[in-house]
Amino acid sequence: MIVGWRGGPFCGLAHATYIVVRNERAKLFGGSNVAAVIEKELLCKDFLTKSKKLLIDGKWVDAESGKTFETYNPATEEVLTRVAEGGKADVDKAVKAARKAFESGPWRKMSNAERAKLMFKLADSIEAHADELAQLETLDNGKPIKESRYVDVAQTIETFRYYGGWATKLEGETINANSDFFTYTLREPIGVVGQIIPWNFPMLMAAWKLGPALACGNTVILKPAEQTPLTALRIGELAMECGFPEGVINIITGFGADSAGSALANHMDVDKIAFTGEDKTGREILKASLGNLKRVSLELGGKAPNIVFADADIDAAVRGAITGIFFNQGQVCCAGSRLFLEKPIHDEFMSKLLERVGKMRQGQGMDEKTHIGPQVSKEQQERVLNYIDIAKKEGAKLECGGMAPEELGKGYFVKPTIFTGVNNDMRIAQEEVFGPVLAVIPFNNIEDVAEQANKTTFGLSGAVWTKDIKKAHRLAGKIKAGTVWVNCYNLLDPAIPFGGYKMSGYGRELGKHSIELYTNIKSVWVNLAE
């Protein structure tokens, strides 16, 4: 599946027929303006009302401490439900269960085809519950329901199916190095894997992590972000219903620093940690791995250059710029937060961009007409607003937005914000805001923009807009980033690798390259000499 956008003031999100639903919890969606379009029963009602426990060794259990924490709807600031707060003791139990399942459980004895069958079954189950999962993701994260249903859920399904296919295609090789020996390699699972996922794409990041790990035969302890634990727990329920053996998938909800996350990163019986999140936390995880030298893969932040030349299709590039920065409220590691405009088109581009952004509708994620929802939390809203203040103090010119919309009342909203007159050395151009804030920077030529694009500690992604294919290839080669889009933005597919350069991390998720993250290579020498 390819994720892309076409048409509409928000560059698209296809005109879906998703019907938002109604019940006694309609207040969760923010009042009468949304309730008017809520027509059916809330599909995730039963899940929200029951207790949320930890998944350890195939059983749903309370945290050892008995503690729970609240998860909120960021559009209304109201409590959705309470979730078990796992800690070090719970991580210990989960690691022991995962180790047992890996070393001596039925998972180890399963054929690759049987593992593939389970993964396909899970993908089918997620598809059967697609609307329910989309609602959970929107309620817990705040993103528009169209994005949840037609991006997050859809690609979660495709990711599990893609890696289900890989389960039967893991191969070693024979190497004719010496006629006196038969030499070959085995590709084997690493073992017990800890996976820590972020809050911006909770369901999809779970799939990116679980898919290759399970396909390769590992066992997993998944730690979702405390802000958005619900879809991971629901997928855990579906996995148990599909028949995954005890201890293969364990889910520990809770907090990161000095709690479940750090306990997982420090655990001496975890063979690998996979982390997606901010670079500061990534460094701490790397330090924690030194105890047993566990394998680590990191997908961290970005400060992507989105580069538009004067010969580009301006209208298409405007749509791409909107997708690049405002999709998922700007809470995207590969967001095109630095928009480089060649000077001859600067004013024309800005006029069209501001006109289109002015038509974007901000509001409750469960409202189908919403283009942009709230930030995930009060903390994130305050972070974004603080960066807006910093940009003003540094001399950037505010063209639109720059505040929380008073008309929406409650909720962690920030208006779509654009700054011009930005210098590439400003903090707004160098630090990851992780919100709907765009820094517009003029440039003179390809050499100028290549230098500015790479003048950042990050290197996750970038984009080039031009009708000159030679120029596109030249600049794509110059940009120091793991992904470069040409005349498009935010295209992803489970078969295409994704990851970063520099402080955007290392290792590649998706595609065949992620198989390397979750396997070891063993060389075998057999003496044939007489």
Helices and strands as residue ranges (DSSP letters): G 26-29, H 32-35, H 45-49, E 54-56, E 59-61, E 68-73, E 78-84, H 88-103, H 106-109, H 112-128, H 130-141, H 145-147, I 148-153, H 154-166, E 174-175, E 181-189, E 192-196, H 202-215, E 219-223, H 230-242, E 249-251, H 260-266, E 272-276, H 279-288, G 289-291, E 295-299, E 305-308, H 314-326, G 327-330, E 338-342, G 343-345, H 346-357, H 378-393, E 397-400, G 406-408, E 417-420, H 427-430, E 437-443, H 446-454, E 458-459, E 461-465, H 469-478, E 483-486, E 501-502, E 505-506, H 513-517, E 519-527
